[in-house]
Amino acid sequence: MDFQGTDDGQESDTATAKPAVTIFVCASCRASEGSTEEPRQGTHLLNATMEAAAQQAPDVTIKSVNCLSNCKRGPSAVIARQDGWTYVFGHLALENAGDLVTGAELIATSADGLMPWKGRPDCLKRNMIARIPPFDFN
């Protein structure tokens, strides 16, 4: 169990909570431009990410979004930390669902709110579209 020091010098047995991390998966992403396949590739990635999170990190929230406006580089997903950075990824495949959850775990345990490069799955290194600072960034 983690212990934190208190103002009076006493130790508390309150566990340090990890920051909230959410993976947003674009459910409307198509397998390829002009594809009419239903359900769409984004929906398949969403389902696979929910399954991976249930096994790897049940504390990571998975949410569906209708469009991330990254259509030419889809399927797309975002990993956002409540008090940290937000990452946008594209060119994802079903086999990357577990990698998204691993990335979420990395950012959740990061001291500075950034996703560390070391330990980051390869697809999250190659397929990063953007990194967005937190609203209170100085």
VENZI-V197019 format. One record per residue. PHI is phi in radians with two decimals (none if undefined). PSI is psi as a letter, one per 20 degrees, with the letter a starting at -180 (NA if undefined). Layout:
PHI:PSI / PHI:PSI
This chain:
none:q / -1.40:q / -2.13:q / -2.06:q / -1.30:q / -1.87:r / -1.06:h / -1.58:j / 1.49:i / -1.34:q / -1.76:q / -1.92:q / -1.65:j / -1.25:p / -1.20:q / -1.31:p / -1.42:p / -1.31:q / -1.11:q / -1.20:p / -2.20:p / -2.20:p / -1.83:p / -1.77:p / -1.99:p / -1.32:o / -1.33:i / -1.60:i / -1.07:p / -1.67:r / -1.13:h / -2.78:r / -1.05:p / 1.50:i / -1.15:q / -1.95:j / -1.01:p / -2.24:q / -1.13:q / -1.23:r / -1.01:h / -1.08:h / -1.16:g / -1.09:g / -1.13:g / -1.02:g / -1.08:g / -1.14:h / -1.21:h / -1.11:g / -1.14:g / -1.11:g / -1.13:h / -1.06:h / -1.51:g / -1.60:g / -2.66:n / -1.11:i / -1.47:i / -1.49:p / -1.54:p / -2.01:p / -2.29:q / -1.59:p / -2.18:q / -1.37:h / -2.81:p / -1.81:j / 0.95:l / -2.23:k / -1.01:h / -1.30:i / -2.17:k / -1.46:r / -1.05:q / -2.18:q / -2.66:r / -2.23:p / -2.02:p / -2.19:p / -1.82:p / -0.89:g / -2.00:k / -2.37:b / -1.48:r / -2.09:p / -2.12:p / -1.94:p / -2.18:q / -2.36:a / 0.95:l / -1.57:q / -2.28:r / -0.96:h / -1.22:i / -1.58:i / -1.00:g / -1.13:h / -1.14:h / -1.07:g / -1.18:g / -1.05:g / -1.06:g / -1.12:h / -1.14:h / -1.10:g / -1.24:h / -1.14:h / -1.68:j / -1.29:p / -1.25:h / -1.85:j / 1.42:j / -1.77:q / -1.43:o / -1.13:q / -1.21:g / -1.18:p / 1.55:i / -1.24:p / -1.00:q / -0.95:g / -1.14:h / -1.48:i / -1.55:g / -1.33:h / -1.86:k / -1.32:p / -1.63:g / -2.74:q / -2.23:p / -1.98:p / -1.25:r / -1.16:q / -1.06:h / -1.63:k / -1.13:p / -2.03:NA
